[in-house]
Amino acid sequence: MSQMKLKFLGVRGSRPTHKSDLLGFGGNSTSMEFLLPDEDFYVLLDGGSGIAHRDANDGANKNKYYFLITHTHWDHILGFPFFKPLYNQKNEVTFFASKTSKANFNELFFGIHRHDNLPIPIDALKAKQTFKSIKAGSFFMIEEKVKVNTYQINHQGITLAYRLGYKNDSVAVVTDNAPIEDGNFMGENMKEKAKDDPKKFEKEFNEGLINFLRDCHTVVIDTHFTEENLKPDWGHSTPQRALKFCIEANVKRLILFHHAPEDLDHMVHAKVASVVDEGKKQGVEVVAAKEGEEWVLHCD
């Protein structure tokens, strides 16, 4: 049976980093690929520095690339100028991204290539590029094969979580999500939605995220902070909060993600250790994202 796998290309948040004592998990910023070996297209999420190190494989029968963009903070897009398939005229690259009130993704994408920023002109990108704006809460299909749902999470701008379904496999990715309690409304339009009844909105947001994740096999969640160093207004979460969502949503596997650039290997191990026993009690496997690793997304 054909399986979808998840491969991590970059696992760091905020910025890439390459100190020797944190390379056990990897130093590149956010990017991942959903491996579909029997299909004639590629599906990836975000374009952090990790995609610059992806093996290029421009086979004659597999030249379609689909990118799911969570948001446009620098650590999630800085690898695009170094993504080799963009320079091959045989390729078609489609980007799915939210439309904020400030800018479209394609404006920001092409802005990277301004002469003062990068000595690579935009006309060097020979691949056919298509930009599709999507809304939070939307559903769409990729090649009529991969089901994709979205949910707006609690982070600056409009940041989207994605859930993918392929045959019997399922995975959700929540890259950046701050605790919403105590009026910490970070996402675009969230303050307006919470204005009449903040507590009700907090409850609805958390319940909505749980329902979005419900019965998903593997969930990748931002655990940038610990409970001890949490800065809620930075837009990130902790292992304990991620596990709580997964327990309530009946998730099989939680992958801790968006490691802080300061987190040495032993600190990432400690994050796993802080929740792995509770996860086991509740039937949730807990691991940490590591560059290059691939994960099967269903139960045998």
C-alpha positions in Angstrom: 0.0 0.0 0.0 1.3 3.4 -0.9 2.1 5.6 2.1 2.6 9.2 2.7 5.7 10.0 4.8 6.8 13.3 6.5 10.4 14.3 6.0 11.9 17.2 8.0 14.2 19.5 6.0 14.5 22.3 8.6 13.3 22.2 12.3 14.5 25.5 13.8 12.5 28.6 14.6 13.4 32.3 14.3 16.6 31.8 12.4 19.0 29.1 11.1 21.9 28.3 13.4 24.9 26.0 13.2 26.6 25.7 16.5 28.2 22.3 16.8 26.3 21.3 20.0 22.9 21.7 18.5 23.4 19.9 15.2 22.0 16.6 16.6 18.6 17.8 15.7 19.6 20.2 12.9 20.2 23.9 12.5 18.1 24.9 9.4 14.8 26.8 9.7 11.3 25.5 8.9 10.7 23.4 5.9 9.3 19.9 5.4 8.2 17.6 2.6 5.3 15.1 2.4 6.7 12.2 0.5 4.4 10.5 -2.0 6.5 8.0 -3.8 3.8 6.7 -6.2 2.6 10.2 -7.3 4.0 12.4 -10.0 4.2 15.6 -7.9 5.8 16.9 -4.8 4.2 18.6 -1.7 6.2 20.7 0.7 5.5 23.1 3.5 7.3 26.4 4.0 10.6 27.5 2.5 13.0 28.0 5.3 16.7 27.4 4.9 16.1 23.6 5.0 14.9 23.5 1.4 18.3 24.8 0.2 19.7 21.4 1.2 17.0 19.3 -0.3 18.1 16.8 -2.9 17.1 18.1 -6.3 15.3 15.5 -8.4 13.8 17.0 -11.5 12.6 13.8 -13.2 10.8 14.2 -16.5 7.6 12.8 -15.1 7.6 14.6 -11.7 8.0 18.4 -12.3 5.0 19.7 -10.3 5.7 21.2 -6.9 3.1 22.4 -4.4 4.0 24.6 -1.4 1.8 25.1 1.6 2.9 28.4 3.2 2.0 28.9 6.9 3.1 32.5 7.0 5.8 34.8 5.7 8.1 35.5 8.6 11.7 35.4 7.3 12.7 32.0 8.9 9.9 30.4 6.8 10.8 31.8 3.4 14.5 32.6 3.3 15.4 29.4 1.5 13.3 30.0 -1.7 16.1 31.7 -3.7 18.2 28.6 -3.2 15.5 26.1 -4.2 16.9 24.7 -7.5 13.6 23.6 -9.1 12.5 27.2 -9.3 15.2 27.8 -12.0 14.2 24.9 -14.3 11.7 26.0 -17.0 10.3 22.4 -17.1 8.9 22.8 -13.6 5.5 24.1 -12.3 5.5 25.5 -8.8 2.2 26.3 -7.0 2.1 28.2 -3.8 -0.9 28.2 -1.4 -0.8 31.0 1.1 -3.2 33.3 3.1 -3.9 36.8 2.0 -3.3 39.3 4.8 -4.4 42.9 4.9 -0.8 44.1 4.4 0.6 42.0 1.5 0.1 39.0 -0.8 2.5 36.2 -0.6 3.6 36.6 -4.2 4.6 40.3 -3.5 6.8 39.1 -0.6 8.1 36.2 -2.6 9.3 38.4 -5.5 10.5 41.1 -3.0 13.2 38.7 -1.8 14.8 39.1 -5.3 15.0 42.9 -5.2 18.4 43.9 -6.4 19.5 45.4 -3.1 18.5 42.2 -1.3 19.8 39.5 -3.5 22.0 39.4 -6.7 19.6 37.0 -8.5 17.1 38.7 -10.8 13.5 37.5 -10.7 13.6 36.6 -14.4 16.2 33.9 -13.5 13.2 31.9 -12.0 12.3 30.0 -15.1 9.7 27.7 -13.6 6.1 28.4 -14.1 4.8 29.9 -10.8 1.2 30.0 -9.6 0.1 31.8 -6.5 -3.2 30.8 -4.9 -4.7 32.7 -2.0 -6.6 30.6 0.6 -8.6 31.5 3.7 -8.4 30.1 7.2 -10.9 27.3 7.5 -10.7 26.4 3.8 -10.5 22.9 2.2 -8.9 22.1 -1.1 -7.4 19.2 -3.0 -4.0 18.8 -4.5 -4.1 16.8 -7.8 -7.4 15.3 -6.5 -5.2 13.1 -4.3 -4.2 15.0 -1.2 -6.9 16.6 1.0 -5.8 19.8 2.7 -7.6 21.7 5.5 -6.5 24.9 7.2 -7.0 26.7 10.5 -5.8 30.1 11.6 -3.5 29.8 14.6 -2.5 32.4 17.3 0.5 34.1 15.7 1.2 37.4 14.0 -0.6 38.1 10.8 -2.6 35.2 9.3 -0.7 32.1 10.1 -2.2 28.8 8.9 -2.0 25.3 10.3 -2.4 22.6 7.7 -3.9 19.2 7.9 -3.2 16.7 5.1 -5.0 13.5 4.3 -3.8 10.9 1.8 -5.6 7.5 1.6 -5.4 6.3 5.2 -2.6 8.7 6.3 -3.0 11.9 8.2 -0.7 14.6 9.5 -1.2 18.2 10.8 1.4 20.9 11.1 1.0 23.8 13.6 4.3 25.7 13.1 3.7 28.8 15.4 1.0 29.0 18.0 1.0 31.1 21.2 -1.3 30.5 24.2 -4.4 32.5 23.6 -5.4 32.8 27.2 -5.4 36.1 29.2 -6.2 38.1 26.1 -3.1 37.2 24.2 -4.8 37.6 20.8 -2.0 37.8 18.2 -3.5 36.8 14.9 -5.0 39.2 12.4 -8.7 40.0 13.2 -8.6 38.0 16.5 -8.9 41.0 18.8 -12.0 42.1 16.8 -13.5 38.6 17.1 -12.8 38.5 20.9 -14.0 42.0 21.6 -17.5 41.2 22.9 -16.6 38.1 24.9 -12.8 37.3 25.2 -13.2 34.2 27.4 -15.8 32.8 25.0 -13.5 33.4 22.0 -10.5 31.8 23.8 -12.6 28.7 24.5 -13.9 28.6 20.9 -10.4 29.0 19.5 -8.9 26.1 21.6 -11.9 23.9 20.8 -11.6 24.7 17.2 -7.9 23.7 17.1 -8.7 20.4 19.0 -11.4 19.6 16.4 -9.0 20.5 13.6 -6.5 17.9 15.0 -9.0 15.3 16.0 -8.0 11.7 15.3 -5.0 12.8 13.3 -2.2 10.3 13.3 0.8 12.6 13.6 0.8 16.2 14.7 3.8 18.5 14.4 3.5 21.5 16.9 5.6 24.5 17.7 7.2 23.9 21.1 9.8 26.7 20.9 9.6 27.5 24.7 9.4 25.7 27.9 6.9 26.6 30.6 9.8 28.3 32.5 10.9 30.6 29.7 7.6 31.1 27.9 7.1 34.5 26.3 3.4 34.4 25.2 3.6 37.6 23.1 6.4 36.1 20.9 3.9 33.7 19.3 5.1 30.3 20.4 4.2 27.4 22.7 5.5 24.7 25.0 5.6 20.8 25.0 3.0 20.7 27.8 0.5 22.8 25.9 1.1 20.9 22.7 0.6 17.6 24.5 -2.7 18.8 26.0 -4.1 19.6 22.6 -3.0 16.2 21.3 -4.5 14.3 24.2 -7.8 16.0 23.8 -7.8 15.4 20.0 -6.9 11.7 20.3 -3.7 12.1 18.3 -1.3 9.1 18.0 2.0 10.9 17.7 3.2 14.4 18.7 6.4 15.7 17.1 7.9 18.7 19.0 9.0 21.3 16.5 10.3 24.9 15.8 13.2 24.4 18.2 14.5 27.6 19.6 17.9 28.5 17.9 19.4 28.6 21.4 18.3 25.1 22.3 21.3 22.8 22.5 20.7 19.1 21.9 20.4 18.2 25.5 17.7 21.0 25.9 15.6 19.5 23.1 16.0 16.0 24.7 14.8 17.6 28.0 11.7 18.9 26.3 10.8 15.4 25.2 11.6 14.0 28.6 9.3 16.6 30.2 6.2 15.1 28.5 7.0 11.7 27.2 5.8 9.8 30.2 2.5 11.6 30.4 2.1 11.2 26.6 2.7 7.4 27.0 0.0 7.2 29.7 -2.5 8.9 27.4 -1.5 6.9 24.3 0.5 9.7 22.6 4.0 8.9 21.3 6.2 12.0 21.8 9.4 12.7 19.8 11.4 15.7 18.6 11.7 16.8 15.0 15.1 16.1 13.5 16.5 17.1 10.1 16.5 14.3 7.6 14.2 12.0 9.5 11.1 10.5 7.8 8.0 9.4 9.6 5.2 7.0 8.5 1.8 8.6 9.1 -0.4 5.7 9.9 -0.7 2.7 12.2 0.5 -0.6 10.8 
